Amino acid sequence: MSCWQTAVRNADNNNHDAMANLEWVCVPRCYEVRKNRLTGQATLEHPLKQHTVTVVDSNPLSRALEGTDPLSQFARQDDELNDPLSQMVTEFDLKSKRRERDRTEPEDNTLQWSSRRLGILNRFTTNEKLSLSTSFLVSSGSLDGGNESIKAQTVVADKTKFRLEQLDHFDDGSMRHMMDLTQQEYIQRFEQLKQELIQSWHNDQRVKALKIAIQCAKMLADTTVLQFYPSQYVLITDILDVFGKLVYERLRAKASGDPAASAATLEREREAARDTCQNWFYKIASIRELLPRLYLELSIFKCYEFLSSSREQYERILQRLTHQLRGIADPLVSSYARCYLVRMGVTLTPSKTYIRENFADLFLVYPQIFRFVARFNLHPEIVTASSYLQLYAPAFDYMLLCLVHKSELHTQDILNECKQLKNNGAILMSVLSSFKSEFIATNALEFIALINASETPGISKSQLLRSLGSCVSSCAPLQEQRVTFLKAAFETINKLTDPNEYINCVETWAVFVSQYFTINEVNRLLGELNTRMCLGKAYEKHYSQLQNILTRIMQNYRSIELLLIQPNFLPYLDLFQKESVRVEVCKNILSFYKQNSEEYTCDAVVTNALMYLGKILNDSVNALSVDDERRQISQLINVFIHKVHFGNDLEQQLSFYVDARGTFSNLDAVYVTLVHAACKLATRNRSKSTGFVKACIAYCFITIPSIEAVQQQMNLYLLCGQLALQHLCLGQADACFEAALQLVNELPAATVDFDGKPRSLEPFLVSYMCNILATLIVVPDSPEQGVLYFLRLLLEVVGRHKFKADSSAPSIIYVHSLDMLYVQSLERFPYHIKGVVSNDDLYGHDPKFLQEVNNMCAQVVDAILLQLKSLGLAQQQRSQAELALQLFLRIVKYADLERETIAQLAVNLWLLANKAQSQLDVKTLPQTMRSVEILYKQIKDASPTRAQAIAKLLLRMRSS
């Protein structure tokens, strides 16, 4: 056996002997307790603010060597100003950067086609098999036997002739026909074509690149799979755009030349760029077929700036191309070709004349579209009339947008021509989606009359009304026209017999109604929805739209409380018969109430509506509900509980809490909120009526047992007991404290954290017991229970509780119990509750009471010594030494060291701690001795006898 173990065994035996005949006597406090307060200091900056330190090199030589000294800077600036080449280079760089910025960052992105590209690809899809014919989707290097590269020519005329012959030669035998391609495979083939074109261009095979572009443009005449044509147009024009950009960049590089070259050289290079540009247009003009010739010329339309910068010239070319487009027979192909023309034209000229002329031609061709519509009505298995007309929407929308962008010159003309058109629904749809909302709002009555009179196959009135509703929701008609406009719109909407069309229309118009009309119109709208959607249980198929309507009304209406009290609001919720949807709707309503309601409400109708919503959420919680769902629902309900406020009518407030307790029986978090709210309500009792406070405490006392979490119950019992004590309700306080202590043995050993890991509850128990001990200091003893009943109960509960074998929790509780007992021995407690007669006044420092306190101190010390022994047996040397020092300090401060058993116990504890010195912090023992020395200095004048006993103890401590 080691020396340390022998010492510990001896110390334990001595402690056991001291336990047998320990005579504890609490000594009175004979020194003044002083609080060392920290001195404040005013500051102008936040103490946690990060300061930036700038290091300045004070060595002028190093700055001179780096060229950063002022003289070097001035010299460099003078040299740059005096050097004309440097100035030219700087100006050129600035112009290049400005030109590049203007090219890559347009000021207005409204007309950018790229913003519409992805939407078209996602909208127009197909499950049919697609076909593709091209001669270029083969392995690179094997094309045309490797003869694509142009041999060096000595005569420019021969080179040009060779290229024209190469361009004109299309070997049909080399065409590769790929059939039965899926949509994804089709898109991948076009991506390969794009990469092949770029690779050919960079390999100086420009004729091959041109042939790829021609073959792609020819595919735009293929309308075999109609519903995919808009996406096909996007994919092919992407390739044409790449081709046009490559041609333009090459010409621009040629025209720019070398900035250091002479003016004559630059002029020759620009002339060569113009010749090359003309050659490109000549090559394209030689294409025999109309459609690829038009698309290829439009793809390099920007290159006309190298031939002419006149705006009038651009307009003449665009008008020429517009006239050529009249040769395209298929109205769908023609519409998208006109769209491509407009796309290219808006980049070079702000003129709208050519766009207006395109619409004039389009209105002439427009009746042909409905010949196709009639054909599809006879064969709906090919494509429906509605789907066919939707194919035109991207082209029409973009062309109309370009026509009215930054100019309203032609808006009224287009509207007038639309009135004259038969079957004008397709154009009217594009007008509503492209024209500014302000124009539509100004002519709202005209538009609603036009829609009501429209009879277009494939375009229903519900589609037109939805578009109109979206427009007027962002910009409303004039105030004096709104009622008439709304009445005219809903006369048509209410005549819709298809529930799907009806609900889709109302979903759009709900925003307009809730934004610009009173609560009466909103209530009427909800009532009409109730009536229509109950027919044949139509609501079962339209839960999503019904939910969106309610959400949009709440988002746009100003007062959520006013909405809750409407007669048709709660019946509208009855449409949601499916429980999961019903719960989601109630969550949504309470979320809006949380964000947009007034600070408080006392309206009975609002309160009842909120209680109804909360009850639905409460009833949806069951044993299978996850914790996050419970937490989310509880938070929503807690918010409106806090917002219900009846002012000074405290009885009505408490009555509301009683109703809430019966309504939300499945949610512990709500019960916790209700208990806290009732406690807060008790503190608002200005009349100092003990009866009302008792009613609040009784409410809490009844509510707390319904909470499942033992921790929450213990905390709330302690809170309610402290509140009752503060309001002189001693009987209620005793009941709460006793209930709290009885729950200790029901506390589980551990709980589960949010991350799923177990967490011991012993730290919570220690903190909780210390809180109770601090409260019990001022709690007077009940005549029925005896002296220090609650402390005895606490010690009994701790003794029965199952702690871990190596736990220090009971020791900490026992040590703090000594603190509480010592306070009980004082003539005057350090703090009191006003009006409560604590034990210092109740017993008046009676010797019998003090004897009882001393006996309990001896019992607590016995329990601590048993803990010391068990820690020693468990080889917990560090914990044992720390506990020994804690008890040692309490003995020195509280006990009479003149008694030999007490003094010997203190010495034994000090020796026990010294033997484990290596396990402790190096400052622990010196600081403990320092504390004893300070105590000696404090009492040496007030109590010489006690000071002498402490001095003897210090000698024995130093000698050890």
C-alpha positions, 0 to 999 in steps of 0.5 A: 500500500502506498504512502498516499493511500495510507494517509487517505485511509488514516484521514478517513478513519479519523473522519469516521471517528469525528463523525461519531462524536461531532459537536457542531456549534455555529458561531455568530458572524462578527465581521461586516460583509463587504461587496467589492464593486468594480469601478466603471470607466467612460469610453467613447468606443466599444471595447470589443471593436476591432482596431485597424493598425496602419504600419507606416515605414519611417525609413525614407530610403526604403520608400525611395528604393520602392519608388513611393516617395513624393519626389518619385511620384511627382517625377513619374506623373510628369513623365507620363503627362509629357509622353504622348505615347503613354497618353495614347495608350491610356486613352485607348485602354479607357476607350476599350474598357468602356466599349467592352463594358457597354457591350457586356453590360447593356443598360436595359435588360428588358429586351434580352432574349436570354432571359426568356430562353430557359422559360421557353425550353421548360415550357415547350417539351415533348415525349414524341421522338424527334429526327435530325438530318445533318452531315456534321455529327460524325467524328472530327477529322473524317468529314469529307475525307479530311479535305475540308481544309483549304489549300494555299491559293496563289490567286485571290480570285481562285480562292474565292471561286473555290470557296463558293464552289465548296459552299454550293456543293451539298452532297446529299449522300453525306447527309446523316439522318438520325431518327427516334431521338428523345428530347434530351438526345435532340438537345445534346446533338444541337450542343454538339453542332454548336461545338463543331461550329466553334471548333471549325471556326477556330481551325480556320474552316469557316466555310464548314462553319457556314454550312453548319449554320445553313443546315441548322437554319433549314431545320427551322422549316420542320414543324413535324413535332409542333409542341416542340417548335418554340424550343427547337427555335431556341436551340437553333437560333443559339447556334446562329447567334454563336455564328453571328458573334464569331463573324462579327468579332473577326471583322471587328478585330480586323477593323481595329488593327494595331493601335501603334500603326499609322493612320494609312495602315489602319485605313487599309485594314478597315477597308479590308474588313469592309471587303471581308464583310461584303464577302460574307453577305455575298456568300449568304445571298447565294443561298438558294432557299429563302428561310436559311438565307434570311436567318443567316443574314439576320444572324450577322446583321450586326456586321452591317455597321462595318458597311454603313452606320446610318440608321436609315440604312438599317431601317431600309435593310430591315424593311427589305427583310420584312418584305422577304419574310412574306414568302414563308407560307407556314404562319408558325415558321413565319412568326418566329422568323419575324421574331428573330428579325425583331431580335436582331433589329432592336440591337442596332436601331431604336426605330419601331417602324419595321416592327409595326410593318411586321405586325401589319403583315402578321395581322394579314396572315393571322386568319391563316392560323385559324385554318390550322386551328380548325384542322386540329379541332378535327384531329385533336390527337395531333395537338389541341387548338389551345396548345397550338395557339400557345406556340405563338405566344413567345414570338408575339410577346417578344415582338409586342414588347419590343414595339412598346418598349420606351415608346407608347406610340403604337399601343393604341393602334395595336389595340384598335386593330385587335378589336377589328380582328376576328378570333383576336384572343391570341393577340389579346393574350400577348397584348396583356402580357407585353403592354405596360400595366399603366396602359391596361389600367387606363383602358381597363373598361375597354379591355374587359369589354373586348374580353367579354366579346371575344370568342376565339377557338383555343383561347378561353375567356378564363385565360384572358381574364387571368391575364387581365387580373394580373395586370390590374393587380399591379396597377389598378384602374382609376378610382371611379372605374374600379367598381364598374370594372370589377362588376363587369369582370365577375359577371363573366367569371361567375358564368364560367361553368368549369370549376377549374377555370373559375377557381383559376380566375378567382385566384388571380383576381383575389389580389386585386380585390384584396388590395383595392376594395373594402372588407365587404368585397373580400367577404363577398368573394369568400362567400361566392367561393364557398357557394361555388366550390361546395357544388359537387364537392369541387373543393376536393380537387382545388385545395391548392388554389383555395389555399393560394387565394387565402394566402394572397388575400392575407398578404394584400389586405391590411388588417388581419383582425378585420379579416378574421371576424368576417362571417364568411371567413371561418366557413371558408376554412371548412372547405379544407376537409383534408386534415393535412391541408387544413392544418397547413392553412391554419398554420399559414393564418397564424403565421400571418397573424404573428407578423401583421397583427396589432400588438394586442387584441381584446376582441371576442370574435377575433379571440374565438377565431384564433382559438378555433384555429389553434384547436385545429392545430392542437388536435392534429398533434398525436403520439406520432407527431415529431418534436419539430412539428409540436414546437412549430405549432406551439410557437404559433399558438403562444404568439396569439396567447401573448397578444390577447390582452384585456387591459385591467379586466384581470378576471377576464384575462384569467378566464381566457387562460382557463379556456386556453388550458382546456383547448390546448391540452396536447401541447406542453409548451403552450401550458408552460406559456399559460403558467408564465402568463398567469404568474405575470397576471398575478403581478399586475394585481394593483388592488393587492387582492390576495384572493386574485393572486391565490386564484392565479396560483391555484390555476398554475398549481392545477396546470403544472401536473399536466406537463409531461417534462419533469424539469419544466414542472419543477421549475414552474413549481419553484416559480409559483412558490416564489410568487406566492411567497412574494404575495404573502400566500404562505399556504400556496407557497408551501404546497408549491415547494413541497410538490417541487421537492417530491418531483426530484425522484421522478427526474430522469437520469439524462435527457436527449439533446437536439443532436440526439446525444444523451445529456446528464441532468445532474447539473440541472438538479444541483443548480435547482437545489441551490436555487431552492435552498436560497429561497428556503432561507426566507420561508417561515416554518409552518406550525403543522410541519415542524422546524426546518421542514422543507430542508429536512425534506430536501435532504431526505429527497437527496438521500433517496435520489440515485446519483452516479457512483462517482457523482459529486452532485450530492456533495455540492448540495450538502455543502450548500445546505450548510450555507443555508443552515448557517444563515438560519443560525444568524440573528438577522438574515441577509435578505427578506421578503417584505411582509413575510416573517422569516425564521429570524423573527419567528424564533427570535434566535431561540436556543432550542432552534439553534440547537436544532440547526446545529444538530442538522449541521452535524447530520449534513457534515456526516453525509459529506464525510460519507461522500468523501469516503465513497469518493476515496473508495472509487479512487476519485482523488481530485473530487475527494480533495476538492470536496474536502477543501469545500467542507474545510472552508465551511468549518473554518467560517461557520463552526466553533473551532474551540471544540477539539472534534471540530478542529481535528476534523478541519486538520484532517480535511486539510491533510487529506487535501494536501495528500492529493496536491498533485491532482489539484491546481497549483493555486488551490491550496495557497488560495485556501490558506490565504482565505483563512488568513483573511478571516483571521484578520477580520475577526481578531479584534471582534472575537479574540478567542475565535481568532486564537483558535484559527491561529492554531489551525493556521500553525498546524496547516503551515506545519503540514 
